[in-house]
Amino acid sequence: MPLDLPPWPLNAADILDRYFLEVRADLLHIAATLDRVYRAPAAQSAPDGSAATALVDARLQFIQKSLAVLASNSTHKAKDILELYSLP
């Protein structure tokens, strides 16, 4: 039985029609998670025993850098974000 696949590549409007609700849900999930992080009390200490707060946590810094990439004019956002998380 043949699959009913759309012509490829899809144009911008078709991509938005197909993925808008999924992307919207992902963005809301990210926003809600960040809201919880920023409202949460600071950690007493990091796993290594040093003082830590969520605002200086390396993971949060990666998230913030990723959001900056998403807001940029780059046409290679996925690659740019993957490179943020890659070891040098």
LINJOKA-V587609 format. One record per residue. N is the residue number from 1. PSI is psi in radians with two decimals (none if undefined). BURIAL is I if it has 16 or more other ideal C-beta (glycine too) atoms within 10 Angstrom, else O. Layout:
N_PSI_BURIAL ; N_PSI_BURIAL
This chain:
1_2.17_O ; 2_2.51_O ; 3_2.55_O ; 4_1.34_O ; 5_2.53_O ; 6_2.79_O ; 7_2.55_O ; 8_2.44_O ; 9_2.64_O ; 10_2.63_O ; 11_2.99_O ; 12_-0.75_O ; 13_-0.70_O ; 14_-0.71_O ; 15_-0.80_O ; 16_-0.72_O ; 17_-0.70_O ; 18_-0.66_O ; 19_-0.07_O ; 20_-0.87_O ; 21_-0.66_O ; 22_-0.78_O ; 23_-0.72_O ; 24_-0.77_O ; 25_-0.72_O ; 26_-0.75_O ; 27_-0.71_O ; 28_-0.67_O ; 29_-0.78_O ; 30_-0.80_O ; 31_-0.76_O ; 32_-0.70_O ; 33_-0.79_O ; 34_-0.68_O ; 35_-0.79_O ; 36_-0.71_O ; 37_-0.82_O ; 38_-0.46_O ; 39_-0.34_O ; 40_2.60_O ; 41_2.65_O ; 42_2.58_O ; 43_2.59_O ; 44_-0.73_O ; 45_2.79_O ; 46_2.88_O ; 47_-0.50_O ; 48_0.05_O ; 49_-0.15_O ; 50_2.77_O ; 51_2.48_O ; 52_2.56_I ; 53_2.80_O ; 54_-0.55_I ; 55_-0.32_O ; 56_0.09_O ; 57_2.31_O ; 58_-0.61_O ; 59_-0.71_O ; 60_-0.65_O ; 61_-0.67_O ; 62_-0.75_O ; 63_-0.79_I ; 64_-0.71_O ; 65_-0.67_O ; 66_-0.72_I ; 67_-0.63_O ; 68_-0.68_O ; 69_-0.75_I ; 70_-0.57_O ; 71_-0.16_O ; 72_3.06_O ; 73_0.14_O ; 74_2.48_O ; 75_0.16_O ; 76_0.84_O ; 77_-0.76_O ; 78_-0.79_O ; 79_-0.78_O ; 80_-0.71_I ; 81_-0.74_I ; 82_-0.68_O ; 83_-0.55_O ; 84_-0.63_O ; 85_-0.04_O ; 86_2.55_O ; 87_2.52_O ; 88_none_O
